[in-house]
Amino acid sequence: MGRSIEQRPAEVNDRKEFGHWEGDTVIGKGHKSAVLTLVERKTTKGFILPLLNNSARSVTDAFRTLKELPCYDKLFKSITFDNGSEFADCHKMETENLQIYFAHPYSAFERGANENYNGMIRRYIPKGRDLNQYSQSDLNRINNQIDSLPRKRHNYKTAQMMFDLELEKIFGYPAG
């Protein structure tokens, strides 16, 4: 499929460097709807992007919307996905600055931040719901609520606060 998680640099594992992400999909009712989730490993900040379906093309199309961010090349250094067929084309998203890795089959713990984030999404969108009924605005609201929860691992700061601190380091002035 692509580059194994075993080839991922060690500094990604310790969560001290910003820009390393984990990705997955959350599937809706009857496997007819889905969203792409991305979680930054250091800050645990997430993104939720709607998908047309659970296909590889839909995932890469959704990811292309992130490439429009002005600081894209500073935000994304690596992404680790699972081995689902929806990620079959993700290696095509690689650039000089972005490396794509794939976790081992049946090893969700290798993308623990993302699995935890998806669990939090299910507090707002229970299994069995059609995800197509949620607009990007709805998904942003859910995302903002999750990213505003204090996290023990961040000494009770929120994921958004941690992300904003990283943006300050990149740009040299306060985010927002």
C-alpha positions in Angstrom: 0.0 0.0 0.0 2.6 2.6 1.1 5.2 3.5 3.6 4.9 1.5 6.8 4.6 3.2 10.2 7.9 1.4 11.0 9.6 3.9 8.6 8.1 6.9 10.4 10.9 8.9 12.2 11.2 8.4 15.9 10.5 12.1 16.7 6.9 11.6 15.5 6.3 9.0 18.3 7.3 11.3 21.1 4.8 14.0 20.1 7.3 16.8 20.7 7.4 18.1 17.1 4.4 19.9 15.6 2.9 18.9 12.2 2.5 15.1 12.5 -1.1 13.9 12.0 -3.2 10.8 12.3 -6.2 10.3 9.9 -9.2 8.1 9.7 -12.8 8.0 8.6 -16.0 7.9 10.6 -18.7 6.0 8.7 -22.4 6.8 8.7 -25.6 4.9 8.4 -25.4 2.0 5.9 -21.9 2.9 4.9 -23.4 5.5 2.6 -21.9 8.6 4.2 -18.5 9.4 5.9 -16.3 12.1 7.2 -12.5 12.3 7.2 -10.9 13.1 10.5 -7.4 14.4 11.0 -5.8 14.9 14.5 -2.4 16.6 15.1 -0.4 14.4 17.4 1.3 17.1 19.6 -1.7 19.4 20.1 -4.6 16.9 19.6 -6.3 19.5 17.4 -8.7 17.9 15.0 -10.3 18.6 11.6 -13.5 17.0 10.3 -14.1 17.1 6.6 -17.2 15.7 4.8 -16.7 13.0 2.2 -19.0 12.3 -0.8 -18.6 8.6 0.1 -16.0 6.3 1.6 -13.9 6.0 -1.5 -10.2 6.7 -2.0 -11.0 9.5 -4.4 -13.3 11.2 -2.0 -10.6 11.1 0.7 -8.0 12.6 -1.5 -10.5 15.2 -2.8 -11.3 16.3 0.8 -7.7 16.5 1.7 -7.0 18.8 -1.3 -9.2 21.4 0.5 -6.6 21.6 3.2 -3.9 22.3 0.7 -5.6 25.7 0.2 -4.6 26.8 3.7 -1.9 29.4 3.5 0.4 27.6 5.9 -0.3 24.1 4.6 3.4 23.2 4.2 4.1 24.2 7.8 1.1 22.4 9.3 1.5 19.0 7.6 4.8 17.1 7.9 3.4 13.6 8.1 0.0 11.8 8.3 -0.5 8.2 9.5 -3.6 6.4 8.2 -4.9 2.9 8.7 -4.9 0.4 5.9 -8.5 0.9 4.8 -9.2 1.0 1.1 -10.3 4.6 1.4 -6.7 5.5 2.0 -5.3 3.6 -1.0 -4.5 6.8 -2.9 -3.2 8.8 -0.1 0.4 8.2 -1.0 -0.3 10.5 -4.0 -0.7 13.4 -1.5 3.0 13.2 -0.6 5.2 16.2 -1.2 8.7 17.1 -0.4 7.4 18.3 3.0 4.6 15.7 3.7 5.2 12.0 4.2 2.3 9.5 4.4 2.6 6.4 6.6 0.3 3.5 7.2 -0.3 1.7 10.5 -0.3 -2.0 10.8 -3.6 -3.8 10.1 -5.8 -4.2 13.2 -3.5 -1.8 15.2 -5.8 1.1 16.0 -3.5 1.9 19.0 -0.9 3.1 16.5 -3.2 6.0 15.8 -4.6 6.5 19.3 -5.1 10.2 19.2 -7.3 9.8 16.1 -9.3 6.9 17.6 -9.9 8.9 20.8 -11.0 11.9 18.7 -13.4 9.8 16.7 -14.9 8.5 19.9 -15.5 12.1 21.0 -17.3 12.7 17.7 -19.6 9.9 18.5 -20.8 11.8 21.6 -22.3 14.3 19.1 -23.1 12.0 16.2 -24.1 8.5 17.4 -23.5 5.5 15.2 -26.3 4.8 12.8 -26.7 8.4 11.7 -26.5 9.6 8.2 -23.5 11.9 8.1 -24.7 13.7 5.0 -27.3 15.5 7.1 -24.5 17.4 8.8 -23.2 20.5 7.0 -19.6 21.7 7.2 -20.9 24.3 9.7 -22.3 21.5 11.9 -19.0 19.6 11.7 -17.1 22.8 12.5 -19.3 23.3 15.6 -18.7 19.8 16.8 -15.0 20.1 16.0 -14.8 23.4 18.0 -16.5 21.8 21.0 -14.1 18.9 21.0 -11.1 21.1 20.6 -12.3 23.3 23.5 -12.3 20.5 26.0 -9.5 20.7 28.6 -7.0 17.9 28.2 -5.1 16.3 31.1 -2.2 15.6 28.7 -2.0 19.4 28.1 -2.1 20.3 31.8 -5.8 21.1 31.3 -5.3 23.4 28.4 -7.4 22.8 25.3 -6.3 21.3 22.0 -7.2 24.7 20.4 -5.0 26.6 22.9 -2.1 24.2 22.1 -2.6 24.5 18.4 -2.7 28.3 18.6 0.6 28.3 20.6 2.2 26.3 17.7 0.8 28.8 15.1 2.3 31.6 17.2 5.7 29.8 16.9 5.3 29.5 13.1 4.1 33.0 12.4 5.6 35.0 15.3 2.4 36.6 16.4 -0.7 35.4 18.3 -3.2 33.3 16.4 -6.7 34.4 15.9 
